[in-house]
Amino acid sequence: MLAFSLAPAAVAQTNSSYDAQFISWPTYNGNDLELSVDNSGTHFRLWSPKAKEARVNLYTDGHTGEAYKILPMTFDAATGTWTVSVPEKLYGQFYTFQINNDGKWLKETPGVWAKAVGVNGDRAAIIDFASTNPAGWATDKGPEVKNFSDVMLYEMHHRDMSMHPSSGIANKGKFLALTETGTTSPEGMKTGIDHLKELGITHVHILPSYDYNSVDEMNLQNNTYNWGYDPLNYNTPEGSYSTNPSDPATRVREMKEMVKALHDAGIGVVMDVVYNHTATNDDSNFELTAPGYYHRHWDDGRYSDASGCGNETASDLQQMRDYIINSVKYWVNEYHIDGFRFDLMAIHDTETMNQVAAELKKINPSVFVYGEGWTAGDSPLQTERRALKENVSKMTDIAVFSDDIRDAVKGHYTNAADRGFATGKPGLEETVKIGIVAATNHPQVNFKKGNNSKFAYADSPEMIVNYVSCHDDLCLTDKLHKSMAGEPEENMLAAAKLAQTIVFTSQGTPFMFAGEEVFRDKQGVHNSYNSPDSINAIDWSNKAKYRDQFEYYKGLTALRKAHPAFRMTSAADIAKNLKFDKIDSAKTPNLISYSLLNNANGDEWNEIKVVFNGASEAQTVNIKKGNWMIVAKDGKISPAGDLGATEGGKMTLAPYSALILARK
């Protein structure tokens, strides 16, 4: 839990004349916001400095019925909080807050700190959290992470993994789906958590799991689908992923059971968090407790909207900053979460993000924090203060996604037909190299020729997450179907292997979208946030159909895990040990060749030769003479290097393929 403290006065500067009024508000950072239960009773404390009155409404039911008691609250001007206590432990009861703002009682709200809620999250619940812990919880912990570059991320949605009839999973679309072992597809292939173990990734990145707004938890038979980027209650698990949304303790217990099952399998759990905006504006829990404060505004008082969702939160104001920091700390302490992916992270300021990482590292040094280094629109927050990709070196223990490698490898995300390096488009070689060196300064990489970035913005490879696709935009399979239309599927499968090989052999942290290892598609839907399961669910019969694809991806994770040369931790090491071969891209486009030298990063292999052929025809390279083991060639991979041996010389790469050689 949070240590009691009064926050400093406020952040020194704000971004609009409208928001300047909030700097003088008192803030409060104690561990008893908004509910605490101890041997002296149940205590409520609401932060709302400008409310005229405040009250607590007590209920016996989480959704229906009138309040059986209304408790007026008392104001403390020094902390800006309203308090009231009762001598009983009110376990099993529900509550809401209400404030009088300028003479008008606003709608009821569970507050911003509800940690348990009734169905649909309208009323906060009072539960004994100790009773929600699964057996062995006291000793549960995720995998130890020494360096961010050791992490391999797998982005998934709860429903996508288990809803398809072929999943063999009983608790479809639920937290408990990832606690089931021994599940198989109709062809007998492993699914669910066993599939994750078999694939070899280190961490699952799970799309929003907090309580979000768009799914009616009272009508789950409607099978409403949403990604969950519409936050309602930030500190409570989503009810539709539990087996009983009406029981506040069930969603808490079942999410913990999922986390523990993944930890027992050696897999870390990253939560996708969306502190940058709320699902609604005036009716959000933030606005109903402290109107105006938690969101940013333009000078004329309008909501600013860098999220593209109607509003953006004000991380640069102290109470909101403390909220974000304390919320992620809560998820780590109560749910043993191993990392956080920040949605539209650049809406937040770098100071907040630095404090997030620093506080989390005190609890668990293995926690991994990363996010999208961009916004979806303009913001009053000054550009130099935003947690942008370009500002990542102003932050510590924070990583950003590389759109450089994403767009260069597969083609630009805004144009479905656009090809990339891995699908035969020339002129992208230098941008791919920016990805290979994790956007760090390298003597052989000319950033001025980069398509997205024009300077080395990362001080360390541990600041970069490499990927070719995620839940947003066309998934890799659909992108290949659009951009390589008319070519045989075998070419698309080869290009997918090549694209992912570039990601998993590049410096930085590799990231893949769930199901692409079995050539998962979403029927061409690029924004499937509310598409039905028929679009989003992974068809696990693909695992048998595309067995070769899965085995290749499994080989990539095994290769990276076994060889630290792909996981260097400093820009200096990359500049020293990664050497590109001279290739005239004007004469020989779509060909990149480089060596990892000097037993890089303590690798057992003295030299690793990596060659990528993104052309639609075979290309030949000249490998220096030596006793080489063949690790990958023509769409096959063997992390042990037992695909054969070669003495070097001229070697031919198949179209859309990688060549990896090694020698001791």
N, C-alpha and C positions, 0 to 999 in steps of 0.2 A: 504493500500500500504506500501512499504518498506520505512523506514526512510533512508535518504541520509547518507552515511558514506563511508569512505575509509577503506578497510579491513586492518588488520595488515599484516605485511610483508609476512608471509606464515606459514604453519605448520612446526614444528621444524625438523621433520624427514620424509624421504621418504623411499621407499622400494626396489628400484633398482637404479643402477648407471645411467641408462638411464633416469629415472624420476627425478633424482636429479637436472638436468638442469632447471627444471621448478620452483624450489623453489625461485629463484631470480626474477621471473616474477612479475611485479606489478599487483595487483588485484583491483577490483572495485566492490562495493556493493551498489551502489546508486539505487534509485527507478526509474531511467529513462532508464534502459536497456530494450529493444533495441529500444523501441518506446514510445514516450509520446506526448500527444496532449493537448495544453492549449490555452489560448486566444492569445498568441503570435505566434501560428502556430503549425506545426508538426515537431517533433524533433527525430532524429535518433542517437543512440549511440551504437556502436559495440565494444565489448571487443575482441581485437585481437592484443596482444602486439608485435608479431613478423612479422606481415604482412608488405609488402613493400608498398602496396597501398590498399585502400578499397573504395567501391562505393555502392550506393543504386540505384536499378533499379525500376522505378515506372511504374505500369500497370493500365489499366482501367478494365481488366478482370482477374479473379482468376485462369485461366488455359491457355488461348490461347492469341495470339497476341504478338507483339513486345513491348518492353518498350517505352513509350512515352517520358520519360526523364531519363537521367542518372546523378546522383548527386555525384561528387567526394567528399570524406570525408577527414577531417583534423585530424591529429594524435596528441594526448596528451600523452607524454611519462610518465608522473607521474602516470596516471591512466591506461595506456595501452589501451585506448579506442580511437575510431575514431568517429567523430561527423559531422553532417550537419543538417541544419534546413531550412524549407521553411515557409513563413509567412501565408500560408493557412492551414485551418483544412482539411486534405485530407480524410475525411470520405467517405467511399464507394470505395476507391482506394486500390490497392494491391502493395506489394513491395517485393523485395528480396535483399540480400546482396551478394557481391562478394569481395573476397580478392585476392591480388597478393602475392603468396607465392613463394619465391626464383625465381622470374622472370616469374612465370606462373600464369595466372588467373584461379582460381579454379571454379568449378561449382557453379551456383547460389544456395542460401539457404535462407529459411525464417528466419534463425537465430535459436538460441536455446530458445528464449523467446517469440516466436509467441503465442499470446493469442487468435487470431482468424485467420482462414486460408480459402483459397479457396478450391475447390474440390480436394481431394487427398493430400492436405496439402503441395503443392509445393511452394505456394506463401502466404506470410502473408497478412492479411487483416487489414484495419484501420476502426474500427467501434466505435460507441458510446455505451459503455457498459451499461450506465444508461438506455438506451432505450430497453435493453434486460431483464430488471427485471420484473417478473410477479407481478400482483396486490398483495399487502400485503408483498412484499419482505423485506421492511425496518424493519418489526417486526418479520420476520421469524427466527426461531431458532429450533434446534433439542432438544431431551430430555436431561434433566439434569442428569449427571452421577456423583454420589458421590464417588463410588468405582468401579474399573474395574470389580470386581467380580459380580456386579449387572447386567452387560451386558450379553445378550444372542445373539450370532451371527448366522446369516443365510447367507451362501455363495451362490450367484446366478450369473448367466450370463443373460444379457438382452434378448438374443434370447431364451434361454432355458425356461424362464418363460412364454413366450407369443406366440411362433411360432406355436405350435401345434394347429390344427383346433379345438381341444376340449377346448382351453383356453377361448373362447368367447370374446377375446380381439380384438379390431379393429386395433390398431396401433402395429401390430405384430413386435417384434424385435426392437422396438424403445424406446427412453426415455419416450415417452408419454404413453407407455403401462402401466406404473405404476402410471399414473394419472387417469386411468379409474376406476370408481367405479361401483358396481352393475353387474360385469361380472361373468358369471357362466359357468360351464361345461354343456354338454348335459343332465346330470342327475340333474342339478339344484344346484350343489355344488359351493361354492364361489371359485373364482380364483383371480389371480393378487393381488392387494393391499388389497382387502377385505380378501383374504386368509391369508395374512401375519398378519393382525390384529387378525383374528380368531385364528391363531396358537399361537400368544402371544409372539413372539420374540421381542427383543428390538431394534436390529440393523440389517440392511441388509449390507452384505459385497459384493459389486458388483465388478465382475471381470473387468479388465482394461477398463476405460471409456475415457481415453485420446486418442488423435488421433494416431492410430497405422498403421502399414505399409502394412499389408497383404491383405486388402480388397480394391478392386477397387470401389471407391465411384461413378464412372461414369457408372458402370454396376451392379447396385444392383439387377437387375433382375436375375443375376446369383446365388443369395443367397449364396455367399461365406461365410463360417463360419470360425471364428478364435477366440480363447480365448483373444488374444490381448497382448500377452507378447512379442511384437516386436515394441518397442516404436519408434515413429516418431517425433511428437510434444507433449512434455510433459505437456504443459499448455493450451491445446485446447481440447474440447470434440471431440470424434470420430464422423466423419461425417455419417457413415452408420447407426448410431443410431438416426439420425435426419430425419425429413421428407423431407428435402431439403439440401443435402450436398453442393450444389453450392452456397447457401446463407450463408455467414459466421455467420450472427447473429442468424440464425435459430437454429443451434446446441447449441449455448450458451443459448438461451432463453428456449429451450425445456429441456435441462438438468436442468436448474434452476426450471422449472415447475415440473419436476420429484422430485427433492429434496424437494420442498415445499409441494408437495402432500404427500410424506412420512412423513415429519415433522408434517403436519396437522393430520396424522394418528397416531402420537406419536412414529414414528419409525426413528431412526438415520440412517445416510448414511455413510458407510465406503468405501473409494476408495482403490482399489488394485493398488499399484504404483510400477513401475519397473525402478527405477533409477540406477539399478546395471549394465545395459548393454544397448546398442543401437541395432536397427534392422540391421544396416549395419556397416561396419568398416570405410574405408576411405571415403565413401560417406555419412556418418552420418552428421547431422547438426553440431555436436560438432567438427568433424574433418575439416569441410569446413569453420569453423570460427576461430578456434585456433588449427591448426594441431599438434597432438601429446599430447596436454595438458590434455584433459579431460579423457583419457583412461589410464589404467595402462599398463606397459610394463615389460618384462623381461630385464635382463641386455643387451642382444643383440639387443633390440629394437622391438622384436616381441610383438604383442598384448598378454597380459595375458588373460586367459579365464576361470575364476572361475564360470562364468555363464553357461558354456556349450553352449553358443550361439555365440561364436566367439570373444568376447571381454569382458572387465569389466571396469567399470568407477572408477575414482580415487578420492574417497570421502575424502581422507586424504590430497589432495591438496586444498588450500584455496578457489579458485574460484569455484571448483566443490562442495565443502562443502557448500559454500554460496548458490550455485544454488539449491541444494536439499532443504536446509532450506527455502529459499525464495519461492520456488515452492510450497511446502506444505502450507506455510503461504498464498500464493495467492489463493489456492483452498479453504481454510477456509474463507478467507475474501470475495472472489468474489462469491463462490458457496455454502457457508455455510456447507461445508463438516465436518462431525463429527468425523472422524477417518481415519487412514491409515493402511493398511496392506502392509508391505514391502516385496516384493519378494526377495528371497535369501539375506536376510538382513545381513548375515555374510560377504558379500562382502564389506559392509560398515564398517567403524571403529566405535568403541564405542563412541568416542568423538563426532563425527558427529551426531550419534543417540541421544546422551544426549542433544545436542544443539537443534535438531529437536523437541524433546519433550518439552524442557524448553520454547522455543519460541512459540510453539503452545499453551501451557498452559497459557501464558500471554494473548492470544487472547480469548481462550475459555477453561476454566478449565475442561470441560467435554470431551475434545478430547481424544480419545483412540488410542494409537499407539502400534502395535504389528507386528511380522514378523516371517519369517522362519529363525531359528537360525542355518543355515548351508549354505554351498556353493555347487555348482555342480562340483567343481574341485579345484585344487590347486591355490593359489594366492601368489603374492609377499608380500602382506600385512601380517605382523607378526601375528601369531596365537593369541597372547595375546591381540592384538588390534582389532581383528575381533568381530563383534556383534554376536557371537556364542551363542547358547543355554547355553553352559557351562560358558559363560561370562555375562549372563544376570544380575547377581548381581553387575556388574560393571556399570550398567545402571540404570537410574531413570525414572520411568513412562513409561517403555517399557516392553512389554510382548513377550514371545516366544511360539511357538507351542510345545506341548508335544508329541514327537514321542514315549515316553515310554508307555503312555496309549493307543495310537493308535495301535501300533504293538502287545501289550500284549493282548488287548481286542479282536481284530478280526483276528489276525494272521499277519505275516510279509508282508509288502507291496510288497516285491520283489518276493514272491512265492504265486501264486494265490491259490494253494491247501492247503497252510499252515493254520491251525486252530489256534484260540486264546483261551483265557480264556472263553469267552462267547460262544464258539462253541465246547467246550469239551476237549481242549488240556491242560493237567496238567503241573505244574511247572512254571506257569506264575503269581502265586498269589502275589508274592512279588513285581513284576513290576507293577501290577495293583494297589497295595497299594501305590507305588510311585506316581502314577497318582492321587489317591484319596486324598493324602495329598499335592498335587500340588508341588511335588519335593522339599518340605521344610523339614528341619530336624525334625524327629519324633522319639521318643524313642523306638517305636515298629516296625519301618521299617528298614530293613537291606538293605541298598543301594548296598552293595557288591554282593547281589544276584540279582540285577537288570540286565535286559537283555541289555538295551541301556546305561543307566547312572549308574555310580558307586559311585556318591556322591550327596548330597543334594545341587543342584546348584541354587535353588531359595531362596532368603531371605524372600520372601513374596508370598502368593498365587496369588497376583495381577500381578505377573510376568509370569503366566502360562495360556495358552489357551489349553483346553482339547478338543480332537476330535477323531473320529474313521475314518472319511473319508472326503475328499474334492474333488475339481475338478481333482486333480492329482491322478493317479493310479486308481485301480478299485474302483468304488463307493461301498458303503456298500452292496447294494442289489446284485451287480454282484460278489462281494467277497464271499458272502454267497452262491450264486449259484455254484461258483467254489469249495469252500472249503467244502460245505455240500452236494455235488452232491450225489444223490441217496436217500437223506432224503426227507420227504414230505415238501411241502412249508410251512405248519403250523409251522414246526420246525425253518425254516429260519425267519419267521415273529416273532417268539418268541425270537430268538437270536438277531434280530435287536432291538426289544424292550429292551432286557437286555443290549445290548451294549450302547444304547443311555441313558438308566437309569443310567449306571455307569458314563457316561459323565456329565449328568445333576445333579447328586447328589454329584459329586466330588467337592472339593475345587478348586478355580480358575475360569476361564471364560469358559463356554461351547460354543461350535461351532458345527453347523451341516450343511451338504450339502443340498442345495435346492432339494426338491422333495422326499427325503428319508422318509418324514412323510407320503407319499402316495406310498411308496415302489418303487420309481423311479429306473429304471435301464438304462444302456447305452449299452445294448446288448453285454456285455462282453468286450467292447473297453476300454482299460486302459488309453490310451493317446489320448483323443478325441479332441485335440486342434484345429484340422481342419476337423473333421468329419462332415458330413452333419447334418441338423436339424433332420433327421430321426433317428439319433443316440442320439443326445443331447437334443432334446426338451422333456419337461415333458408332458406326456399324462395325462391330468387332469381327464379323465374317471377313472383313478386309485383311485381318491379320494372317489368315491362311492364304487368301488370294494374293497378297503382296508379301509373302513370307521373306522373300529375298530383300525387300526394302527394309523390313523390320530388323533382319539380321545385320544389315549394313549399319543402320542407326545404332544398334546395340554395340557394334564394333567401334563406332566413333566414340561413344561414351567410355568404353573400355580402354581405347587408345589414349584418350585424354587423361583418364584417371591414372594410367600406368606411367605416363611420361610427363614429368614436370617441365620439360622444354616448352610445352604448349601453355604453360601456366606461370610464366615469369611475373615477378612482382614489382619490378621497377623499370622506369623508362631507360635508365642507363644500361641495364642488362639487355633490354631489347635492342638498343642501338649498337651494343657491342656484339651480341650473339646472333642477331637475325640479319642476314645479308641477302639482298635481292640480286639475282643474276641479271646481267644487262640484256634486255630484249627491246628491240625497236618496235614499239606498239603500232607505229604507222605501217610498218611492213608486215608485222606478225601480230595482228590484234587478238584479243581474247586469250592471251597466254601470259601467265605469271609464274615465275620460278624463283624459289628462295631456299636458303639453307638455315637451319638452326645449328649453330656451331658450339664447340668448346664444352661439350657435355652440359649444355645450357641448363641453368637452374638445378644442377646436380643430377642431370639425366644420365642413365647408364649408356645411352647411345651418344657417341662422340659427335656425330653429324646426322641430321635428318634433312633429307631433300624433299621439298613439297612443290609440286607442279600442278597448276590448274589450267585445263583447256576448256574454255567456255565456247569454243567455236562449234559450228554445225558439221565440221569435217575433222578428220584426224589431223593431229599436228605432231611434229617431231622435235625433240629437244636433245641437246648434247650433254650427257651426264659425264662428269669427270671420272676417270678410271679408279676403280676401287672394288672392294668386296662388299657389295650392297645386298641387304635383305629387302625383299619386296613386301611392303606393308599394305599398300593399296594400289590397285591397277584395274582399269577397265570395269569399274563398278563393283569390284570385289575388295574386301578388306580383311586383314588379319593382324590384330594388335601385336601378335607374337612375331610378325614378320616372316611367316612361313608360306608365303605365296610363291616362293621360289627365290632364286639368287640371280644377280647380274653383275657383270664386271664394268658396267657403265657403257659409255659410248652413245651412239644414237639410239634413242628409245621413242617409240610412237605411242601417243595417247589417243584413245578413242574419243569421238565427239562427246562433249559435255561430261568430262570425267576428270578425276584427280589421279595423280601418281605420287605415292609417298614411298620413299626409300630410306633405309637407315643403315648405318655401319657403326660398329663398336670401336 
